[in-house]
Structure formats: structure tokens, C-alpha cells
Amino acid sequence: MAARPDVAVDFIELGKEDSMSLLVTGSIGIDTVSSPHGRAENVLGGSAVYFSFAASQYVPVRLVGVVGDDFPAKFKEVLQSRRIDLEGLEQRQGSRTFRWMGRFEGDMSEAETVEVELNVLAERGPKIPAAFEDSETVFLANTHPTLQRELLAQIRSPKLVVCDTMNLWIETERDSLVETLGQVTGVIINDAESRQLTGRTNLIDAGEAILAMGPKFVIIKKGEHGALLITAEGPFAIPAWPTKLVRDPTGAGDSFAGGTLGYLSERGGVTPETLRSALIRGTIAASFAIEDFSLRRVQDLQRQEIDARVSQFIEMLRVE
């Protein structure tokens, strides 16, 4: 599948002082979550929300999504407390916001969905505002792959496009997903999904098979076992941050993506070196998100706390 001509197909590195504008489009929801450590009812959630909070530590974020007329004003205030531009947030009258209820048990490695109400997500997709059409970095959070392409088509000349996906689309919309993969620079996917998509058991084999579909890099999330980067230069792996207490893993993957793409956007380009460094920032973003329910841990998180943990992580990996 040929790559989209106006998306960079090789590693790009701009001037060191030139950050790239960053847009995310994905779900914005109201969650109810329980785990062995408690319960949080009707809290702010959604893939685009977790991504935005992590990425906004590095660059301003342009958020595109749809909510219903039941979306609390206080949630907008939470989003506006960070460098998150809400011009692309549509509050649709007569519609209800996406709602998800889930629980984590045992080792909390996977969420069990108790109830889901698609509501506004089952309607037409959002529109990219004219002011956002010049976005240079685009993250297409998990949604129908056809909708991902429709949203991407509204961006004029993106330099870096990364998408996420899920097992549902791999099972039911594989051809459409493969078409989307042919139009992006990178993909972030978890280990089970990479095996499902490619039929390969070995994750390096799976990553290389996904590269053959079009992306220039593949990031495979392995939960508590870290992350794996696959490029033409070969594999690169890092462990997870050794978190002692995990209260709520909701949004860990989207926080990982936000930290990764936020850092790349701040650096102004993508090279094998910046990608490896970005994986560390994504890992640290996820490590903060899981320490409490919803956005409680990251809402007031400061950049110096992130940088300190990054430094500790790098030192932890140092081998003489």
C-alpha cells in the first residue's frame, strides 16, 4: 500500500528549536471505574483526554472530539487548566456523551467492560477546525479506521502521523485498518493486537510485518513489561517504570502515546535517537497516570516531576 504522498515517509528532523504543532482526535468520555484500590464514578476520561494531558507537558495540544449536552462545564475547566486548545471540541445539542464503566481485578492487567454507551460516538465524526488544518503532528486515537482516514484527510500537510487501534477493528475491519496503516508514519499498538493483526507470535516478527504495511516505525506496548520499538534500523526495548502501587490503569496506553508524541513534537522531528528518548517519556507519562483514578495524579503534575523521574529511569538503565 503506497504511503500518502504529503506525509513524511522517512525520518524527519527539523531545527532543534522548532517544535511541531500537535493535534489529537479521539474519544472524550465520562467513566466509572473500580479496582481493588477503590472506585471513581462519573469522572473525566477518554483516549483524547489522557493523551492531551500527557502531551501538553511538552507542547500545546489541539483537541478534536465530540461530547453531548450532558458534558459537565467543570470538565471543560479541567481541560483548560492545561495547554489544551478546545476549539475542536464540539458539544452537540440533543446528544449524550460517551460513557464507559469498567473494573480491574487481580493483577489489573486488563480492564473488564461492565457497561458502555457509545452515544455521540455512534453519530457522525468531528470536523477539524480550519485553524487546526496546518497541524504538523497528528495522533489518530483509537476509533474506526475509516473515520481515522477521513479525519486525516482534513489535515493539509502533516509531517508526522501516528495511529492507535484495537482488537475490534482488527477482527471486523482489517482491510480498512491496513489501508489506514498505509497512510501513517507510525503506529502504537499493544502486544496482543500486534499478534492478532499479523498472525506472528514473536513480537519482533509482528512489528516487522506491520512495517511492511506502510508505517516507518511500530511501537508495541507490553504493559508492565515495557515497550518495544521496531524500525528498519532494528528493535529497541525498554522496561516499564517499577511502579509500586497501581490504582487505576485506565488511560495508561493513551498517556504513553501522549508522552511519546508530545516529546517528539517538542524536539521538532523524528530520528531513531529521538524515538528511543520518546519511548522513555511515554513510559514515564503512563507511570504517573496509573497512580490514581482518572486524572487525579496528572491534573496538577509539573514538568519538573516528570523530568526527575525520567532522569531516575535513565540512571536505572545505566550499565557500566
Contacts in CASP RR format, 6 or more apart in sequence:
PFRMAT RR
TARGET T0000
AUTHOR 0000-0000-0000
METHOD contacts of the structure
MODEL  1
MAARPDVAVDFIELGKEDSMSLLVTGSIGIDTVSSPHGRAENVLGGSAVY
FSFAASQYVPVRLVGVVGDDFPAKFKEVLQSRRIDLEGLEQRQGSRTFRW
MGRFEGDMSEAETVEVELNVLAERGPKIPAAFEDSETVFLANTHPTLQRE
LLAQIRSPKLVVCDTMNLWIETERDSLVETLGQVTGVIINDAESRQLTGR
TNLIDAGEAILAMGPKFVIIKKGEHGALLITAEGPFAIPAWPTKLVRDPT
GAGDSFAGGTLGYLSERGGVTPETLRSALIRGTIAASFAIEDFSLRRVQD
LQRQEIDARVSQFIEMLRVE
1 178 0 8 1.000
1 179 0 8 1.000
1 181 0 8 1.000
1 182 0 8 1.000
1 213 0 8 1.000
1 214 0 8 1.000
2 182 0 8 1.000
3 9 0 8 1.000
3 182 0 8 1.000
3 183 0 8 1.000
3 214 0 8 1.000
4 152 0 8 1.000
4 161 0 8 1.000
4 182 0 8 1.000
4 183 0 8 1.000
6 156 0 8 1.000
6 157 0 8 1.000
6 158 0 8 1.000
7 158 0 8 1.000
7 159 0 8 1.000
7 161 0 8 1.000
7 183 0 8 1.000
7 184 0 8 1.000
7 185 0 8 1.000
8 159 0 8 1.000
8 160 0 8 1.000
8 185 0 8 1.000
8 270 0 8 1.000
9 185 0 8 1.000
9 216 0 8 1.000
10 216 0 8 1.000
11 216 0 8 1.000
11 269 0 8 1.000
11 270 0 8 1.000
11 271 0 8 1.000
11 272 0 8 1.000
12 159 0 8 1.000
12 160 0 8 1.000
12 269 0 8 1.000
12 270 0 8 1.000
13 268 0 8 1.000
13 269 0 8 1.000
13 270 0 8 1.000
13 271 0 8 1.000
13 274 0 8 1.000
14 20 0 8 1.000
14 159 0 8 1.000
14 268 0 8 1.000
14 269 0 8 1.000
15 268 0 8 1.000
16 267 0 8 1.000
16 268 0 8 1.000
18 268 0 8 1.000
19 59 0 8 1.000
19 265 0 8 1.000
19 266 0 8 1.000
19 267 0 8 1.000
19 268 0 8 1.000
20 59 0 8 1.000
20 136 0 8 1.000
20 137 0 8 1.000
20 159 0 8 1.000
20 160 0 8 1.000
20 264 0 8 1.000
20 265 0 8 1.000
20 268 0 8 1.000
20 269 0 8 1.000
21 59 0 8 1.000
21 60 0 8 1.000
21 62 0 8 1.000
21 134 0 8 1.000
21 135 0 8 1.000
21 136 0 8 1.000
21 137 0 8 1.000
21 265 0 8 1.000
22 55 0 8 1.000
22 59 0 8 1.000
22 60 0 8 1.000
22 61 0 8 1.000
22 62 0 8 1.000
22 135 0 8 1.000
22 136 0 8 1.000
22 137 0 8 1.000
22 138 0 8 1.000
22 139 0 8 1.000
22 261 0 8 1.000
22 262 0 8 1.000
22 265 0 8 1.000
23 61 0 8 1.000
23 62 0 8 1.000
23 63 0 8 1.000
23 64 0 8 1.000
23 128 0 8 1.000
23 132 0 8 1.000
23 135 0 8 1.000
23 137 0 8 1.000
23 138 0 8 1.000
23 139 0 8 1.000
23 155 0 8 1.000
24 48 0 8 1.000
24 51 0 8 1.000
24 52 0 8 1.000
24 55 0 8 1.000
24 61 0 8 1.000
24 62 0 8 1.000
24 63 0 8 1.000
24 64 0 8 1.000
24 138 0 8 1.000
24 139 0 8 1.000
24 141 0 8 1.000
24 258 0 8 1.000
24 261 0 8 1.000
25 48 0 8 1.000
25 63 0 8 1.000
25 64 0 8 1.000
25 65 0 8 1.000
25 126 0 8 1.000
25 128 0 8 1.000
25 138 0 8 1.000
25 139 0 8 1.000
25 140 0 8 1.000
25 141 0 8 1.000
25 143 0 8 1.000
25 151 0 8 1.000
26 46 0 8 1.000
26 47 0 8 1.000
26 48 0 8 1.000
26 51 0 8 1.000
26 64 0 8 1.000
26 65 0 8 1.000
26 140 0 8 1.000
26 141 0 8 1.000
26 142 0 8 1.000
26 143 0 8 1.000
27 45 0 8 1.000
27 46 0 8 1.000
27 47 0 8 1.000
27 48 0 8 1.000
27 65 0 8 1.000
27 98 0 8 1.000
27 121 0 8 1.000
27 141 0 8 1.000
27 142 0 8 1.000
27 143 0 8 1.000
28 45 0 8 1.000
28 46 0 8 1.000
28 48 0 8 1.000
28 49 0 8 1.000
28 63 0 8 1.000
28 65 0 8 1.000
28 66 0 8 1.000
28 67 0 8 1.000
28 71 0 8 1.000
28 89 0 8 1.000
28 97 0 8 1.000
28 98 0 8 1.000
29 44 0 8 1.000
29 45 0 8 1.000
29 46 0 8 1.000
29 49 0 8 1.000
29 67 0 8 1.000
29 97 0 8 1.000
29 98 0 8 1.000
29 99 0 8 1.000
29 100 0 8 1.000
30 42 0 8 1.000
30 43 0 8 1.000
30 44 0 8 1.000
30 45 0 8 1.000
30 70 0 8 1.000
30 71 0 8 1.000
30 75 0 8 1.000
30 97 0 8 1.000
30 98 0 8 1.000
30 99 0 8 1.000
30 100 0 8 1.000
31 40 0 8 1.000
31 42 0 8 1.000
31 43 0 8 1.000
31 44 0 8 1.000
31 45 0 8 1.000
31 46 0 8 1.000
31 99 0 8 1.000
31 100 0 8 1.000
31 101 0 8 1.000
31 102 0 8 1.000
31 250 0 8 1.000
31 294 0 8 1.000
32 39 0 8 1.000
32 40 0 8 1.000
32 41 0 8 1.000
32 42 0 8 1.000
32 43 0 8 1.000
32 99 0 8 1.000
32 100 0 8 1.000
32 101 0 8 1.000
32 102 0 8 1.000
33 39 0 8 1.000
33 40 0 8 1.000
33 43 0 8 1.000
33 101 0 8 1.000
33 102 0 8 1.000
33 103 0 8 1.000
33 104 0 8 1.000
33 248 0 8 1.000
33 250 0 8 1.000
33 293 0 8 1.000
33 294 0 8 1.000
34 40 0 8 1.000
34 102 0 8 1.000
34 103 0 8 1.000
34 104 0 8 1.000
35 103 0 8 1.000
35 104 0 8 1.000
35 105 0 8 1.000
35 108 0 8 1.000
35 247 0 8 1.000
35 248 0 8 1.000
35 249 0 8 1.000
35 293 0 8 1.000
36 104 0 8 1.000
36 105 0 8 1.000
36 106 0 8 1.000
36 108 0 8 1.000
37 245 0 8 1.000
37 246 0 8 1.000
37 247 0 8 1.000
37 248 0 8 1.000
38 247 0 8 1.000
38 293 0 8 1.000
39 293 0 8 1.000
40 248 0 8 1.000
40 293 0 8 1.000
40 294 0 8 1.000
43 293 0 8 1.000
43 294 0 8 1.000
43 295 0 8 1.000
44 75 0 8 1.000
44 78 0 8 1.000
44 79 0 8 1.000
44 294 0 8 1.000
44 295 0 8 1.000
45 100 0 8 1.000
45 250 0 8 1.000
45 251 0 8 1.000
45 294 0 8 1.000
45 295 0 8 1.000
46 98 0 8 1.000
46 100 0 8 1.000
46 251 0 8 1.000
46 254 0 8 1.000
47 141 0 8 1.000
47 142 0 8 1.000
47 164 0 8 1.000
47 251 0 8 1.000
47 254 0 8 1.000
48 63 0 8 1.000
48 64 0 8 1.000
48 65 0 8 1.000
48 141 0 8 1.000
48 254 0 8 1.000
49 79 0 8 1.000
49 254 0 8 1.000
49 295 0 8 1.000
50 250 0 8 1.000
50 251 0 8 1.000
50 253 0 8 1.000
50 254 0 8 1.000
50 255 0 8 1.000
50 258 0 8 1.000
50 289 0 8 1.000
50 295 0 8 1.000
51 61 0 8 1.000
51 139 0 8 1.000
51 141 0 8 1.000
51 254 0 8 1.000
51 255 0 8 1.000
51 257 0 8 1.000
51 258 0 8 1.000
51 261 0 8 1.000
52 61 0 8 1.000
52 63 0 8 1.000
52 79 0 8 1.000
52 82 0 8 1.000
52 84 0 8 1.000
52 258 0 8 1.000
53 82 0 8 1.000
53 84 0 8 1.000
53 255 0 8 1.000
53 289 0 8 1.000
53 295 0 8 1.000
53 298 0 8 1.000
53 299 0 8 1.000
54 254 0 8 1.000
54 255 0 8 1.000
54 256 0 8 1.000
54 257 0 8 1.000
54 258 0 8 1.000
54 259 0 8 1.000
54 262 0 8 1.000
54 282 0 8 1.000
54 285 0 8 1.000
54 286 0 8 1.000
54 289 0 8 1.000
54 298 0 8 1.000
55 61 0 8 1.000
55 139 0 8 1.000
55 258 0 8 1.000
55 259 0 8 1.000
55 261 0 8 1.000
55 262 0 8 1.000
55 265 0 8 1.000
56 82 0 8 1.000
56 83 0 8 1.000
56 84 0 8 1.000
57 259 0 8 1.000
57 262 0 8 1.000
57 285 0 8 1.000
57 301 0 8 1.000
57 303 0 8 1.000
57 306 0 8 1.000
58 259 0 8 1.000
58 262 0 8 1.000
58 263 0 8 1.000
58 265 0 8 1.000
58 266 0 8 1.000
58 281 0 8 1.000
59 83 0 8 1.000
59 262 0 8 1.000
59 265 0 8 1.000
59 266 0 8 1.000
60 83 0 8 1.000
60 84 0 8 1.000
60 85 0 8 1.000
61 82 0 8 1.000
61 83 0 8 1.000
61 84 0 8 1.000
61 85 0 8 1.000
62 85 0 8 1.000
62 87 0 8 1.000
62 88 0 8 1.000
62 132 0 8 1.000
62 135 0 8 1.000
63 79 0 8 1.000
63 84 0 8 1.000
63 85 0 8 1.000
63 86 0 8 1.000
63 88 0 8 1.000
63 89 0 8 1.000
64 88 0 8 1.000
64 89 0 8 1.000
64 126 0 8 1.000
64 128 0 8 1.000
64 129 0 8 1.000
64 132 0 8 1.000
64 151 0 8 1.000
65 88 0 8 1.000
65 89 0 8 1.000
65 90 0 8 1.000
65 125 0 8 1.000
65 126 0 8 1.000
66 89 0 8 1.000
66 90 0 8 1.000
66 91 0 8 1.000
66 92 0 8 1.000
66 95 0 8 1.000
66 120 0 8 1.000
66 121 0 8 1.000
66 123 0 8 1.000
66 125 0 8 1.000
66 126 0 8 1.000
67 89 0 8 1.000
67 90 0 8 1.000
67 91 0 8 1.000
67 92 0 8 1.000
67 97 0 8 1.000
67 98 0 8 1.000
67 120 0 8 1.000
68 91 0 8 1.000
68 92 0 8 1.000
68 93 0 8 1.000
68 94 0 8 1.000
68 95 0 8 1.000
68 96 0 8 1.000
68 97 0 8 1.000
68 119 0 8 1.000
68 120 0 8 1.000
69 91 0 8 1.000
69 92 0 8 1.000
69 93 0 8 1.000
69 94 0 8 1.000
69 95 0 8 1.000
69 96 0 8 1.000
70 96 0 8 1.000
70 97 0 8 1.000
71 91 0 8 1.000
71 97 0 8 1.000
76 86 0 8 1.000
76 89 0 8 1.000
78 295 0 8 1.000
78 299 0 8 1.000
79 86 0 8 1.000
79 89 0 8 1.000
80 86 0 8 1.000
81 299 0 8 1.000
85 132 0 8 1.000
87 129 0 8 1.000
87 131 0 8 1.000
87 132 0 8 1.000
88 126 0 8 1.000
88 128 0 8 1.000
88 129 0 8 1.000
88 132 0 8 1.000
90 126 0 8 1.000
90 127 0 8 1.000
92 120 0 8 1.000
92 123 0 8 1.000
95 119 0 8 1.000
95 120 0 8 1.000
95 123 0 8 1.000
96 117 0 8 1.000
96 119 0 8 1.000
96 120 0 8 1.000
97 119 0 8 1.000
97 120 0 8 1.000
98 117 0 8 1.000
98 118 0 8 1.000
98 119 0 8 1.000
98 120 0 8 1.000
98 121 0 8 1.000
99 115 0 8 1.000
99 116 0 8 1.000
99 117 0 8 1.000
99 119 0 8 1.000
100 113 0 8 1.000
100 115 0 8 1.000
100 116 0 8 1.000
100 117 0 8 1.000
101 113 0 8 1.000
101 114 0 8 1.000
101 115 0 8 1.000
101 116 0 8 1.000
102 111 0 8 1.000
102 112 0 8 1.000
102 113 0 8 1.000
102 114 0 8 1.000
102 115 0 8 1.000
103 111 0 8 1.000
103 112 0 8 1.000
103 114 0 8 1.000
104 110 0 8 1.000
104 111 0 8 1.000
104 112 0 8 1.000
104 248 0 8 1.000
104 249 0 8 1.000
105 112 0 8 1.000
108 246 0 8 1.000
108 249 0 8 1.000
109 223 0 8 1.000
109 224 0 8 1.000
109 249 0 8 1.000
111 249 0 8 1.000
111 250 0 8 1.000
121 143 0 8 1.000
125 147 0 8 1.000
125 150 0 8 1.000
125 151 0 8 1.000
126 151 0 8 1.000
127 154 0 8 1.000
128 151 0 8 1.000
128 154 0 8 1.000
128 155 0 8 1.000
132 155 0 8 1.000
133 154 0 8 1.000
133 155 0 8 1.000
133 156 0 8 1.000
134 155 0 8 1.000
134 156 0 8 1.000
134 157 0 8 1.000
135 155 0 8 1.000
135 158 0 8 1.000
136 158 0 8 1.000
136 159 0 8 1.000
136 160 0 8 1.000
136 265 0 8 1.000
137 158 0 8 1.000
137 159 0 8 1.000
137 160 0 8 1.000
137 161 0 8 1.000
137 162 0 8 1.000
137 261 0 8 1.000
137 262 0 8 1.000
137 264 0 8 1.000
137 265 0 8 1.000
138 152 0 8 1.000
138 155 0 8 1.000
138 158 0 8 1.000
138 160 0 8 1.000
138 161 0 8 1.000
138 162 0 8 1.000
139 162 0 8 1.000
139 163 0 8 1.000
139 164 0 8 1.000
139 257 0 8 1.000
139 258 0 8 1.000
139 261 0 8 1.000
140 148 0 8 1.000
140 151 0 8 1.000
140 152 0 8 1.000
140 161 0 8 1.000
140 162 0 8 1.000
140 163 0 8 1.000
140 164 0 8 1.000
140 180 0 8 1.000
140 184 0 8 1.000
141 164 0 8 1.000
141 254 0 8 1.000
141 257 0 8 1.000
142 164 0 8 1.000
142 165 0 8 1.000
142 166 0 8 1.000
142 169 0 8 1.000
144 169 0 8 1.000
144 173 0 8 1.000
144 176 0 8 1.000
145 163 0 8 1.000
145 165 0 8 1.000
145 169 0 8 1.000
145 173 0 8 1.000
145 176 0 8 1.000
145 177 0 8 1.000
145 179 0 8 1.000
145 180 0 8 1.000
146 173 0 8 1.000
146 176 0 8 1.000
146 180 0 8 1.000
148 163 0 8 1.000
148 180 0 8 1.000
149 176 0 8 1.000
149 179 0 8 1.000
149 180 0 8 1.000
149 183 0 8 1.000
152 158 0 8 1.000
152 161 0 8 1.000
152 183 0 8 1.000
152 184 0 8 1.000
155 161 0 8 1.000
159 269 0 8 1.000
160 185 0 8 1.000
160 261 0 8 1.000
160 264 0 8 1.000
160 265 0 8 1.000
160 269 0 8 1.000
160 270 0 8 1.000
161 183 0 8 1.000
161 184 0 8 1.000
161 185 0 8 1.000
161 186 0 8 1.000
162 184 0 8 1.000
162 185 0 8 1.000
162 186 0 8 1.000
162 187 0 8 1.000
162 188 0 8 1.000
162 257 0 8 1.000
162 261 0 8 1.000
163 180 0 8 1.000
163 181 0 8 1.000
163 184 0 8 1.000
163 186 0 8 1.000
163 187 0 8 1.000
163 188 0 8 1.000
164 187 0 8 1.000
164 188 0 8 1.000
164 189 0 8 1.000
164 254 0 8 1.000
164 257 0 8 1.000
165 177 0 8 1.000
165 180 0 8 1.000
165 187 0 8 1.000
165 189 0 8 1.000
165 193 0 8 1.000
165 197 0 8 1.000
166 193 0 8 1.000
167 192 0 8 1.000
167 193 0 8 1.000
167 196 0 8 1.000
169 176 0 8 1.000
169 177 0 8 1.000
170 177 0 8 1.000
170 193 0 8 1.000
170 196 0 8 1.000
170 197 0 8 1.000
171 196 0 8 1.000
174 197 0 8 1.000
177 197 0 8 1.000
178 213 0 8 1.000
181 187 0 8 1.000
181 210 0 8 1.000
181 213 0 8 1.000
181 214 0 8 1.000
181 215 0 8 1.000
182 213 0 8 1.000
182 214 0 8 1.000
182 215 0 8 1.000
184 214 0 8 1.000
184 215 0 8 1.000
185 215 0 8 1.000
185 216 0 8 1.000
185 217 0 8 1.000
185 270 0 8 1.000
186 215 0 8 1.000
186 216 0 8 1.000
186 217 0 8 1.000
186 218 0 8 1.000
186 219 0 8 1.000
187 210 0 8 1.000
187 215 0 8 1.000
187 217 0 8 1.000
187 218 0 8 1.000
187 219 0 8 1.000
188 219 0 8 1.000
188 221 0 8 1.000
188 253 0 8 1.000
188 256 0 8 1.000
188 257 0 8 1.000
188 260 0 8 1.000
189 197 0 8 1.000
189 210 0 8 1.000
189 218 0 8 1.000
189 219 0 8 1.000
189 220 0 8 1.000
189 221 0 8 1.000
190 220 0 8 1.000
190 221 0 8 1.000
190 222 0 8 1.000
190 223 0 8 1.000
190 253 0 8 1.000
191 203 0 8 1.000
191 220 0 8 1.000
191 221 0 8 1.000
191 222 0 8 1.000
191 223 0 8 1.000
194 200 0 8 1.000
194 203 0 8 1.000
194 206 0 8 1.000
194 207 0 8 1.000
194 210 0 8 1.000
194 218 0 8 1.000
194 220 0 8 1.000
195 201 0 8 1.000
195 203 0 8 1.000
195 206 0 8 1.000
197 206 0 8 1.000
197 209 0 8 1.000
197 210 0 8 1.000
198 205 0 8 1.000
198 206 0 8 1.000
198 207 0 8 1.000
198 209 0 8 1.000
198 210 0 8 1.000
199 206 0 8 1.000
199 209 0 8 1.000
200 206 0 8 1.000
200 207 0 8 1.000
200 209 0 8 1.000
203 220 0 8 1.000
203 222 0 8 1.000
203 228 0 8 1.000
204 228 0 8 1.000
204 230 0 8 1.000
204 235 0 8 1.000
206 220 0 8 1.000
207 218 0 8 1.000
207 220 0 8 1.000
207 228 0 8 1.000
207 230 0 8 1.000
208 230 0 8 1.000
210 218 0 8 1.000
210 230 0 8 1.000
211 217 0 8 1.000
211 218 0 8 1.000
211 230 0 8 1.000
211 231 0 8 1.000
211 232 0 8 1.000
216 231 0 8 1.000
216 232 0 8 1.000
217 229 0 8 1.000
217 230 0 8 1.000
217 231 0 8 1.000
217 270 0 8 1.000
217 275 0 8 1.000
218 229 0 8 1.000
218 230 0 8 1.000
218 231 0 8 1.000
219 227 0 8 1.000
219 228 0 8 1.000
219 229 0 8 1.000
219 230 0 8 1.000
219 260 0 8 1.000
219 279 0 8 1.000
220 227 0 8 1.000
220 228 0 8 1.000
220 229 0 8 1.000
220 230 0 8 1.000
221 227 0 8 1.000
221 253 0 8 1.000
221 256 0 8 1.000
222 228 0 8 1.000
222 240 0 8 1.000
223 240 0 8 1.000
223 252 0 8 1.000
224 240 0 8 1.000
225 239 0 8 1.000
225 240 0 8 1.000
226 237 0 8 1.000
226 238 0 8 1.000
226 239 0 8 1.000
226 240 0 8 1.000
226 283 0 8 1.000
227 237 0 8 1.000
227 238 0 8 1.000
227 240 0 8 1.000
227 256 0 8 1.000
227 279 0 8 1.000
227 282 0 8 1.000
227 283 0 8 1.000
228 235 0 8 1.000
228 236 0 8 1.000
228 237 0 8 1.000
229 235 0 8 1.000
229 236 0 8 1.000
229 237 0 8 1.000
229 275 0 8 1.000
229 276 0 8 1.000
229 279 0 8 1.000
231 272 0 8 1.000
231 275 0 8 1.000
233 272 0 8 1.000
236 272 0 8 1.000
236 275 0 8 1.000
236 276 0 8 1.000
236 279 0 8 1.000
238 276 0 8 1.000
238 279 0 8 1.000
238 280 0 8 1.000
238 283 0 8 1.000
238 317 0 8 1.000
239 317 0 8 1.000
240 283 0 8 1.000
240 286 0 8 1.000
240 287 0 8 1.000
241 283 0 8 1.000
241 284 0 8 1.000
241 286 0 8 1.000
241 287 0 8 1.000
241 309 0 8 1.000
241 313 0 8 1.000
242 316 0 8 1.000
243 287 0 8 1.000
243 290 0 8 1.000
243 291 0 8 1.000
245 291 0 8 1.000
246 290 0 8 1.000
246 291 0 8 1.000
247 290 0 8 1.000
247 291 0 8 1.000
247 292 0 8 1.000
247 293 0 8 1.000
248 290 0 8 1.000
248 292 0 8 1.000
248 293 0 8 1.000
248 294 0 8 1.000
249 290 0 8 1.000
250 293 0 8 1.000
250 294 0 8 1.000
251 286 0 8 1.000
251 289 0 8 1.000
251 290 0 8 1.000
252 286 0 8 1.000
252 289 0 8 1.000
252 290 0 8 1.000
253 286 0 8 1.000
255 282 0 8 1.000
255 285 0 8 1.000
255 286 0 8 1.000
255 288 0 8 1.000
255 289 0 8 1.000
255 298 0 8 1.000
256 282 0 8 1.000
256 283 0 8 1.000
256 285 0 8 1.000
256 286 0 8 1.000
257 282 0 8 1.000
258 282 0 8 1.000
258 285 0 8 1.000
259 278 0 8 1.000
259 281 0 8 1.000
259 282 0 8 1.000
259 284 0 8 1.000
259 285 0 8 1.000
260 278 0 8 1.000
260 279 0 8 1.000
260 281 0 8 1.000
260 282 0 8 1.000
260 285 0 8 1.000
261 278 0 8 1.000
262 278 0 8 1.000
262 281 0 8 1.000
263 274 0 8 1.000
263 277 0 8 1.000
263 278 0 8 1.000
263 281 0 8 1.000
263 282 0 8 1.000
264 270 0 8 1.000
264 274 0 8 1.000
264 275 0 8 1.000
264 278 0 8 1.000
267 274 0 8 1.000
267 277 0 8 1.000
267 278 0 8 1.000
280 310 0 8 1.000
280 313 0 8 1.000
280 314 0 8 1.000
281 306 0 8 1.000
281 310 0 8 1.000
283 313 0 8 1.000
284 306 0 8 1.000
284 309 0 8 1.000
284 310 0 8 1.000
284 313 0 8 1.000
285 298 0 8 1.000
285 306 0 8 1.000
287 309 0 8 1.000
288 297 0 8 1.000
288 298 0 8 1.000
288 301 0 8 1.000
288 305 0 8 1.000
288 306 0 8 1.000
288 309 0 8 1.000
289 297 0 8 1.000
289 298 0 8 1.000
290 297 0 8 1.000
291 297 0 8 1.000
END
